[in-house]
Amino acid sequence: MVHKFKVSGRGPFPFDMLRYDEAWPVETMDALKLAAFDRREITLLANREPTVARWESFGWLVTSKLY
């Protein structure tokens, strides 16, 4: 099952979370947002449910789960 969710944050994107949650950006625009530093929301797909507490430890929020 593939999980779709959104994360929101600002500053450096925690790239290790992509590996940890086995996730990838949904669309090209989401991938481009990874390099920005202002507040942004990124839609991701993953092979597992997002680890909400770990995202929060990097200062990012899982804003929605869109199964």
N, C-alpha and C positions, 0 to 999 in steps of 0.2 A: 504494500500500500504506500502510495506517495502522499506526503503531507504538504499542504500549502499554508504558509503563514507569513505575517508581516512583522518586521522589526523596525524600531524607530530609535534614533539616537543622533548624536553630533560628535564631531571630532574623528579621530582615526577609527576606521572600521575594524572590528576584531576578526581578522581573516581566519584565525585558528578555529573560530566557531563554524566556519563552512566545513572544515575537516571533521570537527567534533560531532556536529549534527548531520554529517553526510548531506550537506545542502548546497544549492547552487541558485544563482539569480534566475528569475522566471524569464525576463525579457532583457533586451539590450540596454534599455534605459535603466533597469535595476542594476545591471552590471556597471554602468557608467557612474551611478550614484556611490559606488563603493569608494571612489577616490575623492569625493567631496568632503568638506569638513563642516558645513553648516548642518542644521537639523534636517533630517530626511527620513523617509519611510521606504523600505526596500521589501519587495515581495520575493520570497524564496520558496523553493521546493526542496523536500528532503526525504530521505529513505526512512526516517524515524521521526517521532514527535520532537519538537524543539525542547531543549533543556532550559526552561524559563529562568531558573535561578542562576544558571551559568551566564546567560545573556545579561542578566541584571548585574552580575559581578563585574562586567565590562562597561557598565553604564548604559546599556541598551535595553529596551523593553520589547517584549513580544506583544504587539498591539492587537493581533487577532490571529485566530486559527481558522483557516478556510478549507476544511476538508472537503 
